[in-house]
Amino acid sequence: MQIQNNSQKNKFQKKILEYYKKQGRDLPWRKTKNRYKILVSEIMLQQTQVSRVIEKYNEWLEKFPTVESLANAQLVEVLQVWSGLGYNSRGKRLWEAAQKIVKEHKGRVPKTVEELIELPGIGPYTARSTIIFADNANIATVDTNIRRILIHEFKLVEDTKDAELFALAEKILPKGKSRDWHNALMDYGSTVLTSKKTGIKAKTQQNTFKGSRREYRAKIIKYLTTNTSISSKEAKNLFSDSPYELKEILSELEKEGLLKKDKQKYSIQ
């Protein structure tokens, strides 16, 4: 992807940054540069609406204000706070990441992409976005909103390869303004150049939660955050409307390390 000239790039940068200056969203994780707090927000925001994350983010930091407090918590405590965000395995991996940070990094969240992706549950996008927002690092990243903006604004075909989009994102990055720039792009994509307005669909579509297998996984975990244990028979009685085999779901959660089994009873690890 070739940018026609610097004037085109400068005009685009000015439009996006001016929009952010006037209409940028007031979000709690934008008021900190603490790498741990940024990491928490980035993991919570994965496939989850911002409105749902705000309350959970504040609740999380009240309960686990530091990496050490999270690392020293019990998994059941972690899942109690995480409940409602979905994808409980993400909460577990964040907890495991905190333990590794304490053990291997003296309680300091790493500040390089290479070190961050060595942590449980941290992929390239989360690693890059963490240091962008915490450290204003001069690197680019592309999420669903940014992808849509690039395709629309630079008149690209919808199946443009990720590598090409990433190369373009790096070319248009205003040096020294990475934090504001990425916040601005995300706001512009979620409020102005929406999927509905542009007709550009996300690469992967999230399945409906209601009635899904994920819903019953979440129900079991939520039940176990306030109850000691559950058997497959008890689960069948409690969630009798489930179209899925609950014994299989319990076994699945055990294999993922979210639950442990003692005789015929399951409880949180």
Sequence and secondary structure as in RCSB ss.txt:
>XXXX:A:sequence
MQIQNNSQKNKFQKKILEYYKKQGRDLPWRKTKNRYKILVSEIMLQQTQVSRVIEKYNEWLEKFPTVESLANAQL
VEVLQVWSGLGYNSRGKRLWEAAQKIVKEHKGRVPKTVEELIELPGIGPYTARSTIIFADNANIATVDTNIRRIL
IHEFKLVEDTKDAELFALAEKILPKGKSRDWHNALMDYGSTVLTSKKTGIKAKTQQNTFKGSRREYRAKIIKYLT
TNTSISSKEAKNLFSDSPYELKEILSELEKEGLLKKDKQKYSIQ
>XXXX:A:secstr
   S HHHHHHHHHHHHHHHHHH    GGGG   HHHHHHHHHHTTTS HHHHHHHHHHHHHH  SHHHHHTS H
HHHHHHHTTSS HHHHHHHHHHHHHHHHHHTT    SHHHHTTSTT  HHHHHHHHHHHH  S     HHHHHHH
HHHTT  TT  HHHHHHHHHHT  TT HHHHHHHHHHHHHHTS HHHH    SS     TTSHHHHHHHHHHHHT
TSS EEHHHHHHHTTT SS HHHHHHHHHHTTSEEEETTEEEE 
